Amino acid sequence: YRPVSQLASRIHELSVRSPDCCLGAVHLYYPHSYSLMHPVYSAVMCALTAQVLKYDRERIVSLCSAALTANLGMYKFQDELNQQKEPLDDKQKEKISQHPQRSTQMLQATGLDNREWLDMVIQHHERDDCSGYPFGVNSDAIHPGSKIISLADSYLAMISDRAYRGAVQPSVALKKIYKLANKDNPTSFLAFLKTLGVFPPGTF
């Protein structure tokens, strides 16, 4: 897990030094597979949003580390899903619903005992209205960092090409996220919106 922390620290440094370049990369530069680029860009979005929220460096690095490893439990499976046009079968749905726990277990197997990092990973698909997974907890039980990762994850998924649909325009993606935002979670969303702005760098 230490190399992940080092990468997270580097992402934080770049996001402070060149925020517009980082956002430009998120919208324009995909030299590798989705499974590789998604966690990196998720960490970039989290770092930028956390700066708006005035998180300190240690907290931002922890958040970025969680973003980089949130989907570890379904790493290669992501590319398979991106190429699939058919509806998910029951086995695939089970893989998806279990990946937060699987990611957490894989991190713990490396010796990671950072409770905040682990909590953000296992909760990044929980929702304020209890409709999330794997536990269906309410807003008060969800780590604030998990909510930021969730926003970044949703946004990046929407603006990425899939076999069954084209990429959604960033402005449309933001509108969709706004509709999903619960009144109990305005802080994360407003910070995320401020991070991107109306016309994010790298969009047309």
Order of alpha helices (4+ residues) and beta strands (2+ residues): alpha-alpha-alpha-alpha-alpha-alpha-alpha-alpha-alpha-alpha
